[in-house]
């Protein structure tokens, strides 16, 4: 088993990516400037090209990193909720449509934060974004109760992403929270209804 620790260059690369992934979710693709990302990472602008051939390469990797982080957090939330006795889908829906997710786009799902901007990006960024959407659908699919149709995961994913976007448009306020609550109830009633007693 390979237990080698990452080298200094890899650690620096990861720090830039983590900074860029948070900035990307918080400010969108146009909000990412190379000089600003390097400054936030505690590095000089001149060191950028030792890690990335272009700004688009940084955006593509940051999109990939943001998607991986988001999916890992979702899986952890599903596991934690399931251990408490919730269904996997309920745990996922409760986490994704939570007030914490409403309040912190920079730390949340990049699909919800960036979906409307994805089609206007370069090819490499579009591919990273499409891969992120597919990964999110797979996470949702893994939570579905038995008997759901093959297309249910894509439909639920669309509902989750759209509900979070609309709630953020309403704001971190009572209206936004009501929208999240209504979306949670609808999704669970449709796709994870309580089982009758004795079943």
C-alpha positions as CSV (number, residue, x, y, z in Angstrom):
1,X,0.0,0.0,0.0
2,X,1.3,3.4,-1.0
3,X,1.6,5.6,2.2
4,X,3.8,8.3,0.6
5,X,3.0,11.8,1.8
6,X,2.2,14.5,-0.8
7,X,5.2,16.7,-1.6
8,X,5.4,20.4,-1.1
9,X,4.4,21.2,-4.6
10,X,1.3,19.0,-4.4
11,X,0.3,20.6,-1.1
12,X,0.6,24.0,-2.6
13,X,-1.4,22.9,-5.6
14,X,-4.1,21.6,-3.4
15,X,-4.2,24.8,-1.4
16,X,-4.7,26.8,-4.6
17,X,-7.4,24.4,-5.7
18,X,-9.2,24.6,-2.3
19,X,-9.1,28.4,-2.4
20,X,-10.3,28.5,-6.0
21,X,-13.1,26.0,-5.4
22,X,-14.5,28.1,-2.5
23,X,-14.2,31.3,-4.5
24,X,-15.8,29.7,-7.5
25,X,-18.9,28.6,-5.6
26,X,-19.1,31.9,-3.8
27,X,-18.6,34.3,-6.7
28,X,-19.1,32.4,-9.9
29,X,-16.7,31.8,-12.8
30,X,-16.3,35.5,-13.5
31,X,-15.3,36.2,-9.9
32,X,-12.2,34.1,-10.2
33,X,-9.0,36.1,-11.0
34,X,-5.6,34.4,-11.0
35,X,-3.9,37.2,-9.0
36,X,-6.7,37.2,-6.3
37,X,-6.7,33.4,-6.0
38,X,-2.9,33.3,-5.5
39,X,-3.1,36.1,-3.0
40,X,-5.8,34.3,-1.0
41,X,-3.6,31.2,-1.1
42,X,-0.7,33.1,0.4
43,X,1.3,32.9,-2.8
44,X,2.7,35.2,-5.4
45,X,1.0,35.7,-8.8
46,X,4.2,34.6,-10.5
47,X,4.0,31.0,-9.1
48,X,0.7,30.3,-10.8
49,X,2.1,28.8,-14.0
50,X,4.2,26.3,-12.1
51,X,0.8,24.7,-11.2
52,X,-1.6,25.4,-14.1
53,X,-1.1,26.1,-17.8
54,X,-4.0,28.6,-17.9
55,X,-6.9,30.2,-16.0
56,X,-9.3,27.7,-17.7
57,X,-7.2,24.8,-16.4
58,X,-7.5,26.2,-12.9
59,X,-11.3,26.6,-13.3
60,X,-11.7,23.1,-14.6
61,X,-9.7,21.6,-11.7
62,X,-11.4,23.8,-9.2
63,X,-14.8,22.7,-10.5
64,X,-13.7,19.1,-10.2
65,X,-12.4,19.6,-6.6
66,X,-15.6,21.4,-5.6
67,X,-17.8,18.6,-7.0
68,X,-15.7,15.9,-5.2
69,X,-15.8,17.7,-1.9
70,X,-19.6,18.2,-2.2
71,X,-20.3,14.6,-3.0
72,X,-18.1,13.4,-0.1
73,X,-20.0,15.6,2.3
74,X,-23.3,14.4,0.9
75,X,-22.3,10.8,1.3
76,X,-21.1,11.5,4.9
77,X,-24.4,13.1,5.7
78,X,-26.4,10.2,4.2
79,X,-24.3,7.8,6.3
80,X,-24.8,9.8,9.5
81,X,-28.5,10.2,8.9
82,X,-29.0,6.5,8.1
83,X,-27.2,5.5,11.4
84,X,-29.8,7.7,13.2
85,X,-32.6,5.7,11.6
86,X,-33.5,7.9,8.7
87,X,-33.8,6.5,5.2
88,X,-30.9,7.3,2.9
89,X,-33.0,9.6,0.7
90,X,-34.4,11.5,3.7
91,X,-30.9,12.0,5.0
92,X,-29.7,13.4,1.7
93,X,-32.7,15.6,1.2
94,X,-32.5,17.0,4.7
95,X,-28.8,17.8,4.3
96,X,-29.0,19.3,0.7
97,X,-32.1,21.4,1.5
98,X,-30.9,22.6,4.8
99,X,-30.6,26.1,6.2
100,X,-26.8,25.7,6.4
101,X,-26.6,24.9,2.7
102,X,-28.9,27.9,2.0
103,X,-26.5,30.2,3.9
104,X,-23.2,29.0,2.6
105,X,-22.9,28.6,-1.2
106,X,-19.1,28.9,-1.0
107,X,-19.0,25.7,0.9
108,X,-21.8,23.8,-0.8
109,X,-22.8,22.1,-4.0
110,X,-21.2,23.7,-7.1
111,X,-24.0,22.5,-9.3
112,X,-26.5,24.7,-7.5
113,X,-24.1,27.6,-7.2
114,X,-23.0,27.5,-10.9
115,X,-25.5,25.7,-13.1
116,X,-26.7,28.8,-15.0
117,X,-23.1,29.8,-15.8
118,X,-21.8,26.3,-16.9
119,X,-22.9,26.4,-20.5
120,X,-21.0,29.7,-21.2
121,X,-17.6,28.3,-20.1
122,X,-14.9,26.8,-22.2
123,X,-14.8,23.2,-23.2
124,X,-12.6,21.9,-20.3
125,X,-14.8,23.7,-17.7
126,X,-18.0,22.5,-19.3
127,X,-16.7,18.9,-19.2
128,X,-15.8,19.2,-15.5
129,X,-19.2,20.7,-14.8
130,X,-21.0,17.9,-16.7
131,X,-18.9,15.3,-14.7
132,X,-20.0,17.1,-11.5
133,X,-23.7,16.9,-12.5
134,X,-23.3,13.2,-13.3
135,X,-21.6,12.5,-10.0
136,X,-24.3,14.3,-8.1
137,X,-27.0,12.2,-9.9
138,X,-25.1,9.0,-8.9
139,X,-25.0,10.1,-5.2
140,X,-28.8,10.6,-5.3
141,X,-29.3,7.3,-7.1
142,X,-27.5,5.4,-4.4
143,X,-30.0,6.7,-1.8
144,X,-33.2,5.8,-3.7
145,X,-35.6,3.3,-2.1
146,X,-36.2,0.0,-4.0
147,X,-38.7,0.2,-6.8
148,X,-38.0,3.8,-8.0
149,X,-37.8,4.3,-11.8
150,X,-34.5,4.6,-13.7
151,X,-35.0,8.3,-14.2
152,X,-36.0,9.2,-10.7
153,X,-32.4,10.1,-9.6
154,X,-32.1,12.7,-12.4
155,X,-35.5,14.2,-11.5
156,X,-34.8,14.4,-7.8
157,X,-31.4,15.9,-8.5
158,X,-33.1,18.6,-10.6
159,X,-35.6,19.3,-7.9
160,X,-32.9,19.6,-5.2
161,X,-30.7,21.9,-7.3
162,X,-33.6,24.1,-8.4
163,X,-35.2,24.3,-5.0
164,X,-31.9,25.4,-3.4
165,X,-31.3,28.0,-6.2
166,X,-34.8,29.5,-5.7
167,X,-34.5,29.5,-2.0
168,X,-31.2,31.5,-2.3
169,X,-32.9,33.9,-4.7
170,X,-35.5,34.5,-2.1
171,X,-32.8,35.0,0.5
172,X,-31.6,33.7,3.8
173,X,-34.9,34.6,5.4
174,X,-38.3,33.2,6.3
175,X,-39.3,33.0,2.6
176,X,-36.2,31.1,1.6
177,X,-36.6,28.7,4.5
178,X,-40.2,28.1,3.7
179,X,-39.3,27.2,0.2
180,X,-36.7,24.7,1.4
181,X,-39.3,23.2,3.8
182,X,-41.9,22.8,1.1
183,X,-39.4,21.2,-1.3
184,X,-38.2,18.8,1.3
185,X,-41.8,17.7,2.1
186,X,-42.7,17.3,-1.6
187,X,-39.7,15.2,-2.5
188,X,-40.1,12.9,0.4
189,X,-43.9,12.5,-0.1
190,X,-43.3,11.6,-3.7
191,X,-40.2,9.4,-3.5
192,X,-39.9,8.2,0.0
193,X,-43.3,8.0,1.6
194,X,-43.7,6.3,5.1
195,X,-44.4,2.6,4.9
196,X,-47.7,1.4,6.3
197,X,-47.4,-0.2,9.8
198,X,-46.6,-3.9,9.6
199,X,-44.7,-3.8,6.3
